Amino acid sequence: MSASIAAFEIRYQLRNPVFWVSVAIFFLLGFGLSASSNVSVGVPPSVHENSPFAVTIALGILSLFYLFVITSFVANAVVRDDVTGFGPMIRATPVGRSSFLAGRFVGGLGIAVLGYAAVPLGIAVGAAMPWVDPETVGPGGLATYLWPFLVIAIPNLILSSALLFSLATLTRSMLASYIGVLILVMGYLTVASVVGSEPQYQTAGARFEPMAMGAISEATRYWTAADMNTRLIPLEGNLLINRLISLAWSALFLGIAWARFSMTERAPSRWRQRRLARQARRGAAAARVPPRSLTRPARRSFGPAHAMGTFRARLKTETLQVLRSPGLIVLLLIAVVFTAFNLIFAETLYGTPSYPLTASVVTTVIQSSGLFTLIVAVFYGGELVWRERDVKINEIVDAAPVAGWAMLIPKILAITTVLVLMALAGMLTGVLFQLAHGARSIDLGMYLAAYVLPQSAHLLLIAVLAVFLQVLSPNKYVGWALMLVWFVTRVFLSNLGYRDLLYTYGASPPDPLSDMNGMGSFWIGGWITLAYWLCAAVVLLVLAHWAWPRGTVVAVRPRLKGMSGRATAVSGATALAAIAGMIGTGLVIHHNTHGLNRYETSDAREARTAAYERKYLKYERLPRPVVTDVDFTIAIYPDERRMDASGHYLLRNDSGVPITELHVRQGDEAARFTRLDVSGATLASDDRDNGYRIYRFTIPLAPGAMTRLDFASRIWHRGFANDQAATDLVANGTFVNNLAFAPIIGMDRNGLLQDRTKRRRQGLPDELHPARLEDTSAQGENYIHADWVNSRITISTSADQVPIAPGDKVSDVVRDGRRTAVFTSPAPILNFFSVQSARYALAEDRFGPVRLSVYHDPRHAWNVPGMLKAMKASLAYYTANFGPYQFGYARIIEFPGYASFAQAFAGTIPYSEDIGFAADVRDPEKIDYVTYVTAHEIAHQYWAHQVVGADMQGATLLSETLAQYSALMVMQRLEGRDKIRRFLKYELDRYLAARKTDVLAEQPLDRVENQQHIHYRKGALAMYLLQQRLGEDAVNRALARLVGTYRFKGAPYPRSLDLVAELRKEARTPEQQALITDLFQRITIYDLKARSATTRPAANGQWVTRITIDAAKFTADGKGRETPVNLAETIEVGLFTARPGSGAFDKAKVLAMARQPIRNGVQTIELRTAGKPLFAGVDPYNFYIDRDADDNLVAVN
C-alpha cells in the first residue's frame, strides 16, 4: 500500500508545474557554475569547475535553498488533503497511518531527490560546453558526481524532508511550513557565521551543522588545489559523524510525525478553540442588536468616495491580519536573533573585537537583514495575493463592489508594514547592542537615513515585483519560482559584468558608511536611483491592477487579453506619469554613470586591459630617466570632493645610454591632466583612453643629463558612478596617493590581468609573472617603481582641517578660509607617498629627537596611547638592531573605514579607523593587533623606505616578511611569548588555507610574487622559527648588514638572494643551513602528530611520560603536489598541565619543553617531570609549517 501511495504521489508531483520549474532553475544553476568562469560558490580560482570539490560544495550550498522547493513537495503531501477538502474521504479509507505516512513521505522525498539531480546534471552539461576553457575543467567521471550526491545531497534532502514533513504534520499549515523554512535558513546562516568566526566551535560545527558544509570545510581545510581537483572527500571522521547525526535527526522527526498524525478528524488546538469562542461571542453580540427600519431607500454610490472608503477598509483588514498573525512575531524574533548573532560574532582580526561604532553596526545590520527580508518580501507577496483563493472566499470578495486598485494597494502596504517593522527591529537590535557594549555616541540619524528608510524602500520594490509576478501566475508556487528565476538571473548577469543601474531592477550605487565621514554624499545617488525604480514599481502596480484576477478566471491569457478593458483614464495617466518619472530620473542616472563617470561591463574592461598589455607591456624595460626631485602644490576642496595639483619633476638619465622617448602614464582614471610638458621633448602619442603618452626628445637625453616635467591635474568626483564609490576624496578623511594625481614615468605590470582564465580568454600568456630571480637586468627597477627623491609638497585644505604629507613641516598658516602647510624631505624618500586632510585631534610623544604624532578623529582616542607606546618600542628596537631612523618625525594618520588596512609611506602611516582606532584591545587575553600593525608599519621605514627590493621574484620578502619579523620581535617584548604563540597559529591557518586560493602557482619564499599568504603568513612563521634556531641576535646582525649595504641605494636594487646570503653567514651548522633552504628556497610542509601519551609515577617522585609521535616531511611544487623527503631535525616536545589553545596560556602550566630529534615515521619520546602532565605535544607552539597543527597535542593517559 505504501508503494502505491508513493507512486501516486510521484505521478501527482510530476504533473505539478512547480516540479518542472524547479528542475529548470536548479539545472541552470548547476549549468552556470561550470559553464561560466564568472560564477562560483566558494571554489578557489585554481580548482576545476567540475572537480569533486566544486561539485560537493555546489550540492551542499544549493541544498539549503532547495528547502523552499522541498516544502511544496513534502509539506504539500501532508496538507493537501485538508486544503482540497478530500481529507475526510481519505481518512475514511482503510489505509493505515504508517502506510499513509510512509507512502506520502517516500513519494515527496523521491520527487525531491529526482528534482535535485538536475544540479549535478547541469554541472556536467555546462562543463562540456564548447566555449568553456578546457584548462578550467577536469575529467569529471561518474564518481565525481555520484559520490557527493550520495554522501552530501541525499542525507541533506532526507533531513530537510523529514523536518518539513513533521512540521506540516504538526501544524497542517503551508504558511507555518514556509515560516519554518525561513527559520531553518536564517538559523543555519546564523550558526554558520558563528562557527566560521570562532575557531573553538569548528569541530562542533563539523559534527552538527545539518548541511555538512562545516564538515566539508574541516576535511578540506588544508587541501591544495591539486587535492581538490582529484580527491573525493572521504566519508570518515567528523563528516561520517555528521551524516549519521543527520540521519538520526531525520528518524526522530519522522517518529514525531508518526506519533502526532491521526487518520481521524483533528480537534482544534487550544489557541484555535479560544479564537473560535471569541468569534462566536462577537457574532452573538451582533445578533442581539435590534434591526433598524429605514425611513427612506438607501442611495447606492460607487464613486470616488466609495472607492476610498473601501480602500481604507481593505487597508485596515489587510494590515490587521498581518499584524495579528503569529507568523509576524516569529519573523521579527528571527530578524532580531539573526542580527544580534551577527553583531556579537562580527568578523574580528586575530580574535579581537572592535568598538561598536554606529557606521560598522549599521553596516553589519544591513548585511544581516538583506537575504532574510528579501525572502520575507517574496513570501508575503505570494501569501497576500492568493490568501482569498486559499480559503475559498475569493468569489465572494471579487463579487463585492470594490475597485481592483483598492484590493491591490492595501496588500502592498501591508507587506510594507512588515518590512518597516523588520527594519525597525534591526535598528533596535543595533542600538541595544551598542548600549550593551558601552557606546559613547549613537547616531540614530544614520540608522534611519542609511538603513530603515532605504532598506524599506528597496524591499518595497521587491514586494511590488513579487506581487506583479504573482498576479501573472496561475498559482503562488509558480509566482515564487518566477521570483527565484529573477533573483538567479540578476546574480548571473551581475557576475557576468552586466550591472547597469538602468536595467538592474532595484539596484543602486554603493553608499559606504564610515564613522569618521558619516554617510558622505554617497546617499544622493542611492535616492535618485530609488526614485527611478519606484516609478518603475508604479508601472508594475498599474499593470498588476489591470491583470488582477477576479471571479473564477485564473488563467493568465484571458486576463491579459482583458487588460485593456480595465484600463481607465486615471490608471493610464498614472502609468504615463510614472514612465515620465522614469525617463527623467533615468536621464539623470545616465548622465552620472555614463557621462560624469566611466561605465564599462567587466567584459569590456577585461578586453581593454588585455589590449593595453599587448600594446604597452613591451616598453616595460625601455630605458627611462629617474626622478630626483619633486615639487608639488596641492589644493584639496573636501566639500566639493575636488583636488587640484600642479608641480614638476627633475629627471636624470642614469641608464648609461641616450634616451629618445619618455613614456608617461596616468595612474587614476578619475584624474584629468590639464598640463603635461617635458622640456626638450614633443608629444608623439597620446592615448587618452588608456592615459598613456609618449614624448620624443628633439635631442636624445644623454647619460647624466637632466630634464624637467611640468604638470597640472584635477581629480573631481562629480555625481555618482554605477558600481564604484570613490572614497579617496571625501568631506572628512581625504587619503590620496601621488600615483592618482601625478604622472608615472615608464611602464610596469600594475593593474594588468592576473587570472589565468581571463588571460587565456584574451589570448594572453597563461600567467603574468615578475622577472625571475636569476634575471639581473630586472635590478634596474625596484618593485614599487618609485625613485629616491627630494621632495617639497605644499598642500592646502579647508581651514578646519589638517593637511598632512611626508616631510618636515616648515610652515603652517591659515588665510582666507584655507589652511596651507609646506613639507620638505630631510632625507631621500621614495616617490610614492600620500596626502591626507581631515578634522583631526593630535596626540604627541617623543622618542629622542623623533616627534611621534597620531592624528585621529576626536571621538576615536581609545587606542592612541597604545599606538604611541608601540611607536616608541618599535623605534627603540629597530634603531638598536638595524640602524638609525631617517626622519625627525613619525606620524600615524587616521582615515575612514572604507578600507581596512594601514600603509607605510615616508614617515607617515595612513591607518584605517576600522583596523586600529576602533579595535577593542581592553581584554588582556586578546591579541593586541594594534601594537602588531603599528610595529609592522614602523618597520617599513626600514624595509621598503631604506631597503627596497628589485622588481622581480622575492621582492616582498625584503619588505613585508622582514616587517613581519620586526613586528613579532617588538610584540614579543610588549605582549609576551604566549601572544606570539597564538598569533603564529592564526598565521599558520591562514597560510595553509590560502594555498589553494592563489591565482598564481605557489612559490618558495625567496621567489614570492607579491602573494600575501606567502610573504605575510608564511614569512612570519619562517622568520620566527629562524630566530629560534639561529638566535635573535644572529638574525638581527644579518639584517643590520643588509641595511648597511643597501640603505637608500638605487639600481641595482637588492634581491632576496642577498638576504638569504646574509642569513647563511650566521648559520653555524649544516642543520641550520638546511633549515634556511627549507624555509626560503623550498615549499616545505611538515606533518607532525602526537598519537598518544601515557605517564606513570617514578620511584623518585617524578613522572615518566612516553609520547608516541608520527612525523613526516614533504616538499611541494607550485600546484601543491607533494613529495616525501627525509626528516631529521630537532623539534620541541612539551608536557603541560593544561592544553595550549587559542586562549591565554600561563607558562607555569608548562612542565617540560625540550627539543628532541624527530625522524620520519612513528617514534616514542620519553620525558621526566616533577609534576603529573595532562597534555603532551610535538611542536606545541606551531613554529613549523604543519599541515594539521590541531593534532600536535594529545591528552595524557
Stockholm file with secondary structure:
# STOCKHOLM 1.0

chainA/1-1197         MSASIAAFEIRYQLRNPVFWVSVAIFFLLGFGLSASSNVSVGVPPSVHENSPFAVTIALGILSLFYLFVITSFVANAVVRDDVTGFGPMIRATPVGRSSFLAGRFVGGLGIAVLGYAAVPLGIAVGAAMPWVDPETVGPGGLATYLWPFLVIAIPNLILSSALLFSLATLTRSMLASYIGVLILVMGYLTVASVVGSEPQYQTAGARFEPMAMGAISEATRYWTAADMNTRLIPLEGNLLINRLISLAWSALFLGIAWARFSMTERAPSRWRQRRLARQARRGAAAARVPPRSLTRPARRSFGPAHAMGTFRARLKTETLQVLRSPGLIVLLLIAVVFTAFNLIFAETLYGTPSYPLTASVVTTVIQSSGLFTLIVAVFYGGELVWRERDVKINEIVDAAPVAGWAMLIPKILAITTVLVLMALAGMLTGVLFQLAHGARSIDLGMYLAAYVLPQSAHLLLIAVLAVFLQVLSPNKYVGWALMLVWFVTRVFLSNLGYRDLLYTYGASPPDPLSDMNGMGSFWIGGWITLAYWLCAAVVLLVLAHWAWPRGTVVAVRPRLKGMSGRATAVSGATALAAIAGMIGTGLVIHHNTHGLNRYETSDAREARTAAYERKYLKYERLPRPVVTDVDFTIAIYPDERRMDASGHYLLRNDSGVPITELHVRQGDEAARFTRLDVSGATLASDDRDNGYRIYRFTIPLAPGAMTRLDFASRIWHRGFANDQAATDLVANGTFVNNLAFAPIIGMDRNGLLQDRTKRRRQGLPDELHPARLEDTSAQGENYIHADWVNSRITISTSADQVPIAPGDKVSDVVRDGRRTAVFTSPAPILNFFSVQSARYALAEDRFGPVRLSVYHDPRHAWNVPGMLKAMKASLAYYTANFGPYQFGYARIIEFPGYASFAQAFAGTIPYSEDIGFAADVRDPEKIDYVTYVTAHEIAHQYWAHQVVGADMQGATLLSETLAQYSALMVMQRLEGRDKIRRFLKYELDRYLAARKTDVLAEQPLDRVENQQHIHYRKGALAMYLLQQRLGEDAVNRALARLVGTYRFKGAPYPRSLDLVAELRKEARTPEQQALITDLFQRITIYDLKARSATTRPAANGQWVTRITIDAAKFTADGKGRETPVNLAETIEVGLFTARPGSGAFDKAKVLAMARQPIRNGVQTIELRTAGKPLFAGVDPYNFYIDRDADDNLVAVN
#=GR chainA/1-1197 SS CHHHHHHHHHHHHHTCHHHHHHHHHHHHHHHHHHHCTTCCSSCCTTSCTTSHHHHHHHHHHHHHHTHHHHIIIIIHHHHHHHHHTCHHHHHTSSCCHHHHHHHHHHHHHHHHHHHHTHHHHHHHHHHTCTTSCGGGCCCCCHHHHHHHIIIIIHHHHHHHHHHHHHHHHHHCCHHHHHHHHHHHHHHHHHHHHHHHHCGGGHHHHHHHCTTSHHHHHHHTTTCCHHHHHHCCCCSCHHHHHHHHHHHHHHHHHHHHHHHHCCSSCCCCCHHHHHHHHHHHHHHHHHHTSCCCCCSSCCCCCCSHHHHHHHHHHHHHHHHHHHHTCHHHHHHHHHHHHHHHHHHHTCCCBTTBCBCCCHHHHHHHHHHHHHHHHHHHHHHHHHHHHHHHHHTTCHHHHHHSSCCHHHHHHHHHHHHHHHHHHHHHHHHHHHHHHHHHTTCSCCCHHHHIIIIIHHHHHHHHHHHHHHHHHHHTSSSHHHHHHHHHHHHHHHHHHHHTTCCCTTTSTTCCCCCCCBTTTBTTTTHHHHHHHHHHHHHHHHHHHHHHHHTCCCTTCCCHHHHHHTHHHHCCHHHHHHHHHHHHHHHHHHHHHHIIIIIISCCCCHHHHHHHHHHHHHHHGGGTTCCCCEEEEEEEEEEEEGGGTEEEEEEEEEEECCSSSCEEEEEEECSCTTEEEEEEEETTEEEEEEETTTTEEEEEEEEEECTTCEEEEEEEEEEECCSCCSSCCCCSSCSSCEEEEHHHHSCEESCCCTTSCCCHHHHHHTTCCSCCCCBCTTCGGGGGSBTTCCCEEEEEEEEEEETTSEEECSSEEEEEEEETTEEEEEEECSSCEESCCEEEEECCEEEEEEETTEEEEEEECTTCCTTHHHHHHHHHHHHHHHHHHTCCCCCSEEEEEEECTTSCCBCCCSSEEEEEIIIIITBCCCCTTSCCHHHHHHHHHHHTTTBTTTBCCBSBTTGGGTTHHHHHHHHHHHHHHHHCHHHHHHHHHHHHHHHHHHTTTCSSCCCCGGGCCSCHIIIIIIHHHHHHHHHHHHCHHHHHHHHHHHHHHHTTCCSSCCCHHHHHHHHHHHCCSHHHHHHHIIIIISCEEEEEEEEEEEEEECTTSCEEEEEEEEEEEEEECTTCCEEEECCEEEEEEEEESSCCCSSCCCGGGEEEEEEEEEESEEEEEEEEESSCCSEEEESTTCCSCBTTGGGSEEECC
#=GC SS_cons          CHHHHHHHHHHHHHTCHHHHHHHHHHHHHHHHHHHCTTCCSSCCTTSCTTSHHHHHHHHHHHHHHTHHHHIIIIIHHHHHHHHHTCHHHHHTSSCCHHHHHHHHHHHHHHHHHHHHTHHHHHHHHHHTCTTSCGGGCCCCCHHHHHHHIIIIIHHHHHHHHHHHHHHHHHHCCHHHHHHHHHHHHHHHHHHHHHHHHCGGGHHHHHHHCTTSHHHHHHHTTTCCHHHHHHCCCCSCHHHHHHHHHHHHHHHHHHHHHHHHCCSSCCCCCHHHHHHHHHHHHHHHHHHTSCCCCCSSCCCCCCSHHHHHHHHHHHHHHHHHHHHTCHHHHHHHHHHHHHHHHHHHTCCCBTTBCBCCCHHHHHHHHHHHHHHHHHHHHHHHHHHHHHHHHHTTCHHHHHHSSCCHHHHHHHHHHHHHHHHHHHHHHHHHHHHHHHHHTTCSCCCHHHHIIIIIHHHHHHHHHHHHHHHHHHHTSSSHHHHHHHHHHHHHHHHHHHHTTCCCTTTSTTCCCCCCCBTTTBTTTTHHHHHHHHHHHHHHHHHHHHHHHHTCCCTTCCCHHHHHHTHHHHCCHHHHHHHHHHHHHHHHHHHHHHIIIIIISCCCCHHHHHHHHHHHHHHHGGGTTCCCCEEEEEEEEEEEEGGGTEEEEEEEEEEECCSSSCEEEEEEECSCTTEEEEEEEETTEEEEEEETTTTEEEEEEEEEECTTCEEEEEEEEEEECCSCCSSCCCCSSCSSCEEEEHHHHSCEESCCCTTSCCCHHHHHHTTCCSCCCCBCTTCGGGGGSBTTCCCEEEEEEEEEEETTSEEECSSEEEEEEEETTEEEEEEECSSCEESCCEEEEECCEEEEEEETTEEEEEEECTTCCTTHHHHHHHHHHHHHHHHHHTCCCCCSEEEEEEECTTSCCBCCCSSEEEEEIIIIITBCCCCTTSCCHHHHHHHHHHHTTTBTTTBCCBSBTTGGGTTHHHHHHHHHHHHHHHHCHHHHHHHHHHHHHHHHHHTTTCSSCCCCGGGCCSCHIIIIIIHHHHHHHHHHHHCHHHHHHHHHHHHHHHTTCCSSCCCHHHHHHHHHHHCCSHHHHHHHIIIIISCEEEEEEEEEEEEEECTTSCEEEEEEEEEEEEEECTTCCEEEECCEEEEEEEEESSCCCSSCCCGGGEEEEEEEEEESEEEEEEEEESSCCSEEEESTTCCSCBTTGGGSEEECC
//
